[in-house]
Amino acid sequence: TEYDLAVIGAGVVGAQAALIAGSVPYSKKVILIDSPSASGALMNGEGEDLSIGGPTGLFSKALRDVSKKIKVDTLRGMGLREDSVWNEIISSCLELASSNAQDVFRQLEYVGIEYMEGLASFPDGGGTDSLLVEREDSMAITTVKAKKILIATGSSPFRPAGVPFDGERVFDSDSINTLTFLPKSIVITGSGIIAVEFAKIFRNLGAEVTIVIRDMSPRKALQKIGLDTDVAATLVADLVRSGIKIERGAQVGEFTVPSSPRTPLSIELKAKGGGPRAPGLATEVKCDAYLAAVGRKPNTNNLNVRSAGIEVDSYGGIVVDCHLRATAKQGNVFAAGDVLGRPFLASVGAAQAKTSVISMFGPGLEATATANAEATTNETLEESCPTNDLGGGFDPTSLANNPLAFPVGVWSSPEAAWYGYSIQQAKEQGYDAGEATALYVECLRGRVFDPNGLLKLVYDKPSGLILGVHICGQDGCELIHYGMELVKGRRTVQDLLTSLYSAVTFHELYRIAAQNCLDPAGARKRRALAGKAVAERLRKRSN
């Protein structure tokens, strides 16, 4: 049997690509090949692969949701054993993940996608019209022939040398899925999105949390990954207010992992670069568990890509052109998602999945007929590259140079999100840029439900054109999409002032920020008064 398309990897990117190619108007014959044992260890007790069709951070998102609903102190106060508390937490996570996996399987079955479990690779000899699949159920080798091949094998955590990862008490950001107990204390290395997300998750679950970062300023560390300076400062302030300890200018050294699970780990702390820390700073930290969240790398090691003539970059990411087509001589191999490298976002990967299918088979719903679309595919590939609605491409090079390509969300508590230009980027583009901030406490919903947060507009002063939106606070990852449409639609500050928003919603923050654009001095006074009110509320609560 020869397939029109073979997809390697059944995460959110691979599953989306398979569903698009198998659905009308393409209606292609598609096989989806996946290796559950290599997909982040997200399995249940029955061996069901819970990661299919889900993003890399599915477990952390589920754990975050559960940590907001389950009050660990209450359960402990009821006399529940520690293992019972953790079982309650993890079973809720697995239930959420299982529901998603079952829904993806239903969609695949409905469209008629064939699913095969196994580890796929290209054969020796340079051909790319077939794959060798080592079946996980029988260890037999199956040959799969396909006209087109999409590599969507995702990414895996970077593991620093010298850290004794064991999947029991010392974890990376994937193997943390296998945690079997609720730690009372945890040390996390990293200053990026994943580290911040897990820090707040475990703090919400009652653990003592220590973050170890190489940078002397956690705010600047967050700015390096794209956060606005005020959003970064708000996140750091929340970490500190939550009781999370931050060891700055440090890195982990030697680990002492005792045989008894009841005895804490002992981790040496060194200065950045490996030398001794300054006098007065901690040189050792003890904890129940350790998590390294220091970045990710593309999964290409087991694909035999070199034999297929597929180039990879210095990080292992597959090199593609603007059509997401790899360098295989036959020109029939494409790649999408984390396997290309940054930005390692599921939303971008899903967009790349659609782009790759368009590159393979034509523009789909925009075509008058599938046959006509196929007939023009080669011509399309030569003439123009698939683009987003702002004219940019979805290949890594285009994405890296386009701050308007996609929104970013940080699923911490509070959430952080941004889209478009920062004020520095706007000025570099030649705009006479300004910025205005609305505090959550300035709107009714913020005052009543969650006063800690801000929404910032970056705008062009002469025209009022909105250039960027930056948010830190409850529902920030939802609110950012309205901000994205404002930027893409070339809306102005004046447009926001004449817009009507439902009462008691966070969307009122957009109008308040627009008002603050016109009255910066008054805005500073209002924020100062609002800040004092929030501080007073927090002081009363603490007493």
C-alpha positions in Angstrom: 0.0 0.0 0.0 1.3 3.4 -0.9 0.0 6.4 1.1 -0.3 10.0 -0.2 1.2 11.2 3.1 3.0 9.6 6.0 3.2 11.7 9.2 5.9 10.9 11.7 4.8 12.0 15.2 1.3 12.3 16.6 1.5 15.4 18.8 -0.6 18.4 18.1 1.3 19.2 14.9 1.3 15.7 13.4 -2.3 15.0 14.3 -3.5 18.4 12.9 -1.6 17.8 9.6 -3.0 14.3 9.2 -6.6 15.5 9.9 -6.2 18.4 7.4 -4.7 16.2 4.7 -7.3 13.4 5.2 -10.3 15.8 5.2 -12.2 17.5 2.4 -11.1 18.9 0.0 -7.8 17.0 0.0 -9.2 13.6 1.2 -5.7 12.0 1.0 -4.8 8.6 2.1 -2.8 9.3 5.3 -0.9 7.2 7.9 0.1 8.6 11.2 3.1 7.0 12.8 3.8 7.5 16.5 6.0 6.1 19.2 4.2 6.5 22.6 7.3 5.6 24.5 9.1 8.6 23.1 6.3 11.1 23.6 7.0 12.6 27.0 6.1 9.7 29.2 2.5 10.8 29.5 0.8 7.4 29.9 -1.9 6.1 32.2 -1.8 2.8 34.1 -3.4 0.9 31.2 -0.6 2.0 28.8 -2.8 4.5 26.9 -0.8 7.2 25.1 -2.3 10.4 26.6 -0.1 12.7 24.6 -1.6 12.0 21.2 -2.8 15.2 19.6 -1.7 17.3 22.6 1.0 19.9 23.1 4.2 19.2 24.9 3.0 21.1 27.9 -0.3 19.2 28.2 0.6 17.7 31.6 1.7 21.0 33.1 -1.5 22.7 31.8 -3.6 19.9 33.4 -1.5 20.1 36.6 -1.9 23.9 36.7 -5.7 23.6 36.4 -5.9 21.0 39.1 -3.6 23.0 41.4 -6.1 25.9 41.2 -9.1 23.6 42.2 -7.6 21.3 44.8 -6.7 22.8 48.1 -3.8 20.6 49.4 -3.9 22.1 52.9 -7.6 21.3 53.2 -7.0 17.7 52.2 -4.1 17.4 54.6 -6.2 19.0 57.3 -8.8 16.3 56.7 -6.2 13.7 57.6 -5.6 12.3 54.1 -2.3 10.6 53.6 0.3 12.2 51.4 -0.1 9.5 48.7 -3.8 9.9 48.8 -3.5 13.6 48.2 -1.2 13.1 45.3 -3.4 10.3 43.8 -6.3 12.8 43.8 -4.2 15.3 42.0 -2.6 13.0 39.4 -5.9 11.2 38.6 -7.5 14.5 37.8 -4.6 15.3 35.4 -4.8 11.9 33.7 -8.6 12.3 33.3 -8.1 15.6 31.5 -5.4 14.2 29.3 -7.3 11.0 28.6 -10.3 13.0 27.5 -8.2 14.9 25.0 -6.5 11.7 23.7 -9.8 9.9 23.2 -11.3 12.9 21.3 -8.2 13.0 18.9 -8.6 9.2 18.3 -12.3 9.8 17.4 -11.4 12.5 14.9 -8.7 10.4 13.3 -11.1 7.4 13.0 -13.8 9.6 11.6 -11.5 11.0 8.9 -10.1 7.6 8.1 -6.5 8.2 9.2 -4.6 5.0 9.7 -2.6 5.0 13.0 0.5 2.9 13.6 2.6 2.7 16.7 6.3 2.4 16.1 9.6 4.2 15.7 10.0 5.5 12.2 13.2 6.3 10.4 14.5 6.7 6.8 16.2 3.7 5.2 19.8 3.6 4.4 20.6 4.4 0.7 19.1 7.9 0.5 15.6 7.2 -0.6 12.7 9.1 0.9 9.7 7.4 -0.7 9.5 4.9 2.2 10.0 4.6 6.0 11.1 1.8 8.2 8.9 1.4 11.2 10.0 -0.6 14.2 6.7 -1.8 15.7 6.5 -1.4 19.5 4.1 -4.3 19.9 6.2 -6.9 18.1 9.6 -5.3 17.4 9.1 -6.3 13.8 10.2 -3.9 11.0 7.4 -2.6 8.7 8.1 -0.7 5.5 5.7 2.2 4.8 5.6 3.7 1.3 4.4 7.3 0.9 4.5 10.0 -1.8 5.0 12.7 0.8 6.4 12.6 4.3 6.0 15.1 7.1 8.4 15.0 10.1 6.6 16.3 13.2 8.5 14.5 16.0 8.6 17.5 18.3 11.2 18.3 20.9 12.7 17.0 24.1 14.1 18.8 27.1 17.8 19.8 27.1 19.6 17.9 29.9 22.6 19.7 31.4 25.7 17.6 32.0 26.4 16.4 35.5 22.7 16.2 36.6 21.8 12.7 37.6 18.4 12.4 36.0 16.6 9.3 37.3 12.9 10.0 36.7 12.2 9.4 40.4 13.4 12.5 42.1 15.5 14.3 39.5 13.5 15.3 36.5 13.5 17.2 33.2 10.4 19.0 32.0 9.1 15.9 30.3 9.9 13.2 32.8 8.3 15.3 35.6 5.1 13.7 34.1 6.2 10.5 36.0 6.4 12.1 39.4 4.8 9.7 41.9 4.5 11.8 45.0 3.7 15.3 46.1 7.0 17.0 47.0 7.1 19.3 50.1 10.0 21.1 48.5 11.4 21.4 45.0 14.3 23.1 43.3 13.9 24.3 39.7 16.7 25.4 37.4 15.7 27.8 34.7 14.3 31.3 34.1 12.1 30.7 31.1 8.4 30.0 30.6 8.5 26.4 31.7 10.4 27.1 34.9 8.0 29.9 35.9 4.9 27.8 35.1 6.1 24.8 37.2 7.3 27.1 40.0 3.8 28.5 40.5 2.2 25.1 40.1 4.2 23.5 42.8 3.8 26.5 45.1 0.1 26.4 44.6 0.3 22.7 45.6 1.9 23.7 48.9 5.6 23.0 48.1 8.5 25.1 49.1 10.0 26.2 45.8 13.5 27.5 45.0 14.4 28.7 41.5 18.1 28.7 40.5 18.9 31.2 37.7 22.3 32.1 36.2 21.2 35.8 35.7 21.6 38.2 38.5 18.2 39.8 37.6 15.2 37.5 37.2 13.4 40.4 35.5 16.1 40.7 32.9 16.2 37.0 32.4 12.5 37.0 31.5 13.0 40.0 29.2 15.5 38.0 27.2 12.7 35.6 26.2 10.5 38.4 25.1 8.5 39.7 28.1 7.9 43.4 28.4 9.9 44.9 31.3 6.7 45.7 33.4 5.2 42.3 32.7 8.4 40.7 33.7 8.6 42.8 36.9 5.0 41.9 37.7 5.7 38.1 37.3 8.8 38.3 39.5 7.0 40.3 42.1 4.3 37.6 42.2 6.9 34.8 42.5 8.4 36.6 45.5 5.1 37.4 47.0 4.1 33.8 46.7 7.1 32.8 48.9 9.2 31.4 46.0 12.9 31.8 46.7 15.1 32.8 43.8 18.9 32.1 43.9 20.4 34.6 41.5 23.7 34.3 39.7 23.9 30.6 40.5 24.0 27.2 39.0 23.7 23.7 40.4 26.8 21.6 41.1 27.1 18.2 42.7 24.0 16.2 43.6 23.7 13.9 46.6 20.8 11.5 46.0 20.2 9.3 49.1 18.8 5.8 48.7 16.0 6.5 51.1 13.1 8.5 49.5 12.4 10.1 52.8 15.8 11.7 53.0 16.1 15.0 51.1 18.3 15.5 48.1 21.3 17.7 48.7 22.3 20.0 45.8 25.5 22.1 45.7 25.1 25.7 44.5 27.9 27.4 42.6 28.4 30.8 41.2 27.6 31.3 37.5 30.4 29.7 35.6 31.1 27.1 38.2 33.2 28.9 40.8 32.4 29.4 44.5 29.6 31.8 45.5 30.3 35.0 47.4 30.4 34.8 51.2 26.9 34.9 52.8 25.2 33.2 49.8 23.8 29.7 50.1 26.1 27.0 48.9 23.7 24.1 49.3 20.0 23.5 49.1 18.0 20.5 50.2 14.7 19.4 48.6 12.4 16.4 47.9 12.6 16.8 44.1 14.6 18.6 41.4 13.5 19.9 38.0 15.7 21.1 35.2 13.7 23.4 32.8 16.5 24.9 30.8 15.2 24.7 27.2 14.4 22.2 24.6 15.9 20.6 21.5 14.4 19.1 18.3 13.9 15.3 18.1 15.9 14.2 15.1 18.4 11.8 16.4 16.6 8.5 15.6 15.3 9.4 12.1 18.5 8.6 10.1 18.0 12.0 8.4 21.6 12.2 7.1 21.1 9.1 5.0 18.0 10.8 3.5 20.0 13.9 2.6 18.1 16.0 5.2 20.2 18.8 6.7 19.9 19.8 10.3 21.2 22.9 12.1 23.6 23.0 15.0 20.8 22.3 17.5 19.4 19.3 15.5 16.5 21.2 14.0 15.6 20.3 10.4 16.6 22.9 7.9 13.6 23.9 5.6 12.8 26.5 3.0 9.8 28.8 3.1 7.5 25.9 2.1 8.7 23.9 5.1 10.3 21.5 2.7 13.5 19.7 3.9 16.6 19.3 1.8 15.9 15.6 0.7 16.8 15.2 -3.0 13.4 13.9 -4.0 11.8 17.1 -2.5 9.0 15.1 -0.9 9.9 15.5 2.8 8.5 18.4 4.9 8.8 19.3 8.6 6.7 21.3 11.0 6.6 22.2 14.7 9.2 21.9 17.4 11.4 19.7 15.2 12.3 22.9 13.3 13.5 24.6 16.5 12.3 27.9 18.0 9.8 29.2 19.1 8.6 25.8 20.5 4.9 26.8 20.6 2.0 24.5 19.9 0.1 27.2 18.2 2.9 28.0 15.8 3.3 24.3 15.1 -0.4 23.9 14.3 -0.1 26.8 11.8 3.0 25.1 10.3 1.1 21.8 10.0 -1.5 23.6 7.8 1.2 25.4 5.8 3.0 22.1 5.1 -0.2 20.5 3.8 -0.8 23.5 1.5 2.8 23.2 0.2 2.3 19.5 -0.5 -1.2 19.5 -2.0 -2.2 23.0 -2.9 -4.3 25.7 -1.2 -7.2 23.5 -0.2 -10.5 25.2 0.5 -9.3 28.1 -1.7 -9.0 25.8 -4.7 -12.0 25.1 -6.9 -11.1 21.5 -7.0 -8.6 19.2 -5.4 -7.4 18.0 -8.8 -6.7 21.5 -9.9 -4.9 22.2 -6.7 -2.7 19.2 -7.2 -2.0 20.2 -10.8 -0.7 23.6 -9.7 1.2 22.4 -6.6 4.7 22.3 -8.2 4.1 25.7 -9.9 2.9 27.1 -6.5 6.0 25.9 -4.8 8.2 27.7 -7.3 6.3 30.9 -7.5 5.4 31.9 -3.9 5.7 30.8 -0.3 2.6 30.2 2.0 2.2 33.2 4.2 0.1 34.3 7.2 -2.4 37.1 7.0 0.3 39.7 7.7 2.4 38.5 4.7 5.1 36.7 6.8 6.1 33.0 6.4 6.0 30.2 8.9 9.5 28.9 8.5 11.8 29.5 11.5 13.8 32.3 9.8 10.7 34.3 8.9 9.2 33.8 12.4 12.4 34.9 14.1 12.3 38.2 12.2 8.6 39.0 12.7 7.2 40.1 16.1 3.8 40.1 14.5 3.8 36.5 13.5 2.2 34.9 16.6 1.0 35.6 20.2 2.8 34.2 23.2 1.2 33.0 26.4 2.8 32.0 29.7 0.5 29.8 31.7 1.7 30.8 35.1 -0.5 32.2 37.8 -1.0 35.0 37.0 -0.8 34.5 33.2 1.4 36.6 31.0 0.9 37.2 27.3 2.0 39.5 24.5 1.6 40.2 20.8 3.3 42.8 18.6 6.0 45.3 19.3 7.6 46.2 22.6 8.3 50.0 22.8 12.0 49.3 22.0 11.1 47.3 18.9 8.6 50.0 17.8 11.2 52.7 18.1 13.7 50.5 16.1 11.1 50.4 13.4 11.0 54.2 13.2 7.8 54.8 15.1 7.4 57.7 17.6 6.2 55.1 20.1 4.6 55.5 23.5 3.1 53.2 26.0 0.2 53.3 28.4 -0.7 50.9 31.2 -4.0 50.0 32.9 -3.8 48.2 36.2 -6.3 45.4 36.8 -7.5 47.2 39.9 -8.6 50.1 37.7 -11.5 48.1 36.3 -14.4 46.7 38.3 -13.7 43.1 37.7 -10.1 43.5 38.7 -11.1 45.4 41.9 -13.6 42.7 42.9 -11.9 39.5 41.8 -8.2 39.8 41.0 -6.5 43.2 41.4 -3.0 42.0 40.6 -2.2 42.5 37.0 -1.7 45.0 34.2 -2.4 45.6 30.5 -0.1 47.7 28.4 -0.6 49.2 25.0 2.3 50.2 22.8 1.2 52.8 20.2 2.4 55.3 17.6 2.0 58.8 19.2 1.1 60.8 16.0 -1.5 58.4 14.6 -2.6 56.5 17.7 -2.0 53.2 15.9 -1.8 50.3 18.3 1.5 48.4 17.8 1.6 46.0 20.6 -0.2 44.6 23.6 1.4 43.1 26.8 -0.6 41.6 29.6 0.1 40.0 33.0 -2.9 38.9 35.1 -5.9 36.6 35.2 -7.1 35.5 31.8 -4.2 37.2 30.1 -3.7 34.3 27.6 -7.4 34.8 26.5 -7.3 38.6 26.5 -4.3 38.8 24.2 -6.3 37.6 21.2 -8.4 40.7 21.2 -5.2 42.7 21.4 -3.8 40.7 18.5 -6.8 41.6 16.3 -6.4 45.3 17.3 -2.8 45.3 16.0 -3.6 43.2 12.9 -6.6 45.4 12.1 -4.5 48.6 12.5 -6.9 49.9 15.1 -6.1 53.1 17.0 -6.3 54.4 20.5 -9.2 56.5 19.4 -11.1 53.4 18.3 -10.8 51.9 21.8 -12.2 55.1 23.3 -15.4 54.8 21.3 -15.8 51.1 21.8 -18.4 49.6 24.2 -17.4 46.7 26.4 -19.6 44.5 28.6 -19.6 45.5 32.3 -17.5 43.7 34.8 -15.1 42.2 32.2 -11.3 42.5 31.9 -11.8 43.9 28.3 -12.5 47.2 29.9 -8.8 47.4 30.5 -8.3 48.2 26.9 -10.4 51.3 27.1 -8.7 52.4 30.3 -5.3 52.0 28.8 -6.4 54.0 25.8 -7.6 56.8 28.1 -4.2 56.7 29.8 -2.5 57.2 26.4 -4.1 60.6 26.3 -3.4 61.6 29.9 -0.1 60.1 31.0 0.3 62.4 34.1 -3.3 61.7 35.3 -2.7 58.0 34.6 0.4 57.9 36.9 -1.6 59.4 39.7 -4.5 57.0 39.3 -2.1 54.0 39.2 -0.4 55.2 42.3 -3.7 55.5 44.2 -4.8 52.1 42.9 -1.5 50.6 43.9 -1.9 51.9 47.5 -5.4 50.5 47.6 -4.2 47.0 46.5 -1.3 47.1 49.0 -3.8 48.0 51.8 -6.1 45.1 50.8 -3.1 42.7 50.8 -2.0 44.0 54.2 -5.4 43.5 55.7 -5.6 40.0 54.3 -2.2 39.0 55.7 -3.3 40.3 59.2 
